[in-house]
């Protein structure tokens, strides 16, 4: 067994915009640890962060490297996260995010064109 101390959660924030650079309000930002599969309930993933009316979100997450996925309609999270084509499109749109101790730069997530 290997025990890895991840330390205290770190604050990250950012915004989500559509392909025309308009804020995505009410969307869900999902972080999945790099190399891990999406699991819809703890302990597999962190709860999704919701975007506000300006497309902004704030989150406290453990340090690590994550894949980012954005689902515009939270009711479609399970369907989207089970779709390999959705995964491919999101992984091409968003590079892995590295969360470090201390201050992290704000994320600017722009959805790919449909």
Residue pairs with C-beta under 8 A, 6 or more apart in sequence:
6 62
6 63
6 64
7 62
7 63
7 101
9 60
9 61
9 62
10 60
10 61
10 62
10 63
10 99
10 100
10 101
10 102
10 104
11 58
11 59
11 60
11 104
12 58
12 59
12 60
12 61
12 97
12 99
12 104
12 106
12 107
13 56
13 57
13 58
13 59
13 106
13 107
14 29
14 56
14 57
14 106
14 107
14 108
14 109
15 23
15 51
15 54
15 55
15 56
15 57
15 106
15 107
15 108
15 109
16 23
16 24
16 27
16 29
16 51
16 55
16 57
16 70
16 109
16 110
16 111
17 23
17 24
17 55
17 108
17 109
17 110
17 111
18 24
18 110
18 111
19 110
19 111
19 112
19 113
19 114
21 110
22 55
23 51
23 53
23 54
23 55
23 56
24 51
24 55
24 70
24 72
24 111
25 51
25 52
25 53
25 54
25 55
26 50
26 51
26 72
26 73
26 74
27 50
27 51
27 55
27 70
27 71
27 72
27 73
27 74
28 48
28 49
28 50
28 51
28 70
28 71
28 74
28 77
29 48
29 49
29 50
29 51
29 57
29 59
29 68
29 69
29 70
29 109
30 38
30 45
30 46
30 48
30 68
30 69
30 70
30 71
30 77
30 81
31 45
31 46
31 59
31 61
31 66
31 67
31 68
31 69
31 97
32 38
32 45
32 66
32 67
32 69
33 45
33 64
33 65
33 66
33 67
34 64
34 65
34 66
34 67
34 96
36 44
36 45
37 44
38 44
38 45
38 69
38 81
38 82
39 45
40 77
40 78
40 81
46 59
46 61
48 71
48 74
48 77
49 57
49 58
49 59
50 57
50 74
51 57
61 99
62 99
63 99
63 100
63 101
64 98
64 99
65 96
65 97
65 98
65 99
66 96
66 97
66 98
66 99
67 90
67 91
67 94
67 96
67 97
68 90
68 94
68 96
68 97
68 107
68 109
69 80
69 81
69 86
69 87
69 90
69 94
70 90
70 94
70 109
70 111
71 77
71 80
71 81
72 111
80 86
81 87
89 112
92 112
93 110
93 111
93 112
94 109
97 107
